[in-house]
Amino acid sequence: MVKVYIDPGHGGTDPGAVANGLKEKDLTLKIAKYTRDYLQDNYKGVSIKMSRTGDTYPSLTQRTNEANAWGADAFVSIHINAGGGTGYEDYIYNGGVSSDTHKLQSAIHNEVAPLFSTNRGKRVKNLAVVRQSKMPAVLTENGFIDTKKDADFLKSNANLKKIGQAHAKGIANYFGLKKKTSGNNAPSGTYTVKKGDTLWSIATDNGLTVKKLKDLNGLKSDTIHPGDKLTLSGSKKPSKPASKPKPSNSGKHGKLKIINVNNAAIVMDKPDRNNSKNLGTVKKGATLPLNGSVRGKNSSSGYWEVNFNGRLGYITGKFGKKV
């Protein structure tokens, strides 16, 4: 069993580089998860450990110590560049390294670099995580967050998925991993729920709304469990005959009344008030069809999920009241 340690750079109190509405720590975590998922879903004989799976900050030494203690066969640290350049590059330690380290770098470089308009080459540098790791280690720099062209590319989840899958293919090529047979693969257009996933995160990553994802899978609640298989495309699962539609201003959980604001509440496209788009506003005292409540990010009071102009929207918890 091959052991691969994947390190999403930065995290927690360390956002990494920040520019163009993006934070390095968020991008690296998404790419790392796509790398993990593609390896686990498509290849035999591979075990994955990640330095973090959420918004936390293990120190650089903690990351390499964990990889060393686990006996990892490869260490891959994923980062986003900054400094006004453009394109992709990767690094290994500039001291004495094994031939396997060069092979790992080349294998990943050959898969990831073609995704970017500029190939900045395979480089060496005295970086802590590649220096302190006892196994072949590579640090990748996937575009420049402070260059508009690269930032626009990185704003697409589809592109982040391509980058993650390219890392996975490079790792698989390095180890010569065998692909799972069709009988072991999940059917096309499905997703296996991982620990920490939510319906909102899965829907967002796959270009769906939460409602569409629930309809496709015949889900009546927002509860999912690791190991569940979710359909991502095709016709919705059969369900009971449709009942008479509810009044236009009533959702699955009734109505939400806007409170605790001077004039109006902002409706967001996702439950994260620091990283969302505004869909519009709703005046104080007005009501909206209510679908339920979700945790989301950056709000201690959570969020209300509502129907807003024909699509799902989210309102900070303290600004609404179920009626």
Steps between C-alpha positions, in 0.01 A plus 500: 500500500649833386472783756455853364501804729317799350562841656259786416715807569417753775159489675332632813658825617740490204306582181809491280494737204181706464395690186220536245239380751686171559687348793780254440395279793155441347632416154769261625249307711262457206778383269633260764156345551458453126842332493406270787161410356632425153773272636261314729225465241715393206809312622577185698751467779521859620447646849461875548565720802448877493664761722160666534148440370352825632596857577774423755869583520744220587852642519746406225686276743177331608423420137837344424518322836163339433603391151831361629338315791234352269769371267370682193647402164445845351430850631314745275444857623252706298528880482397804296767748395516879536731778389361613167603213275288246317492124451607181676822387668601245762785458748714232659769552766817666372722269704580135445187315385438156356436420136147404608443861610584621150273232352208605723549864403508415129194275522288770665646781287419319176131473596437838666712745298300460173190637675665844522595740221856535634729217612749654744695178532620251760689685774697445820484702822566468873136469610420354842251231401714353222815528714355336812318216323679165503333380180490644145329837539371760254338841553281625215412864422179503299469842337528852642215617718593867444499477118152547358532240227610230742252612767210478255611147413515407870151636571351205309437185703520306175857625452593424860369149443719464189804615700425254780444212260823585316691477831337160558592373154860613550519320834344188346747508211793532740396194700364307202165460671248273332157636418198343660296278272161624385335266749671680788430850379193694598262548205567802281337815634508397865683627808596316817442715809816568701535605865433874530292523181169687496231508234592863437874426450431203269243697299733801465797288392291334229313803366165405654254662737423324827141455382612336175736266687224402742252448215746275314538281806148512642624658822244648737751640752850648497650201684773300322760254629853402393478216249165609356491495118340810346387531140631818335327483163206346316133480586382547853422190704135398504308640791146510624246672277527874535258660738323823427744789493532712809416866489766694310636664814541181703795258489551154646529654847255785463611862477792711617434854622783756477584655840784680682603719205459874443379477140563170323685167528746380238423171323821304416569225248662277766514481881825692541459874543872570446528309172165519324320698233202719582184388321297797624338639812175446689336779699449475874166334578476322164467122481662235279436127447716315755677173421688461826817603683866415433828566680714649224802717577578832672175532693452390859122506445511279189293567190144462374453331162220670305348508154594832340402596145482140387826377659646414837629785713645537849437759772704541818319328788453803725319692226212254466223340702292196407130588487 
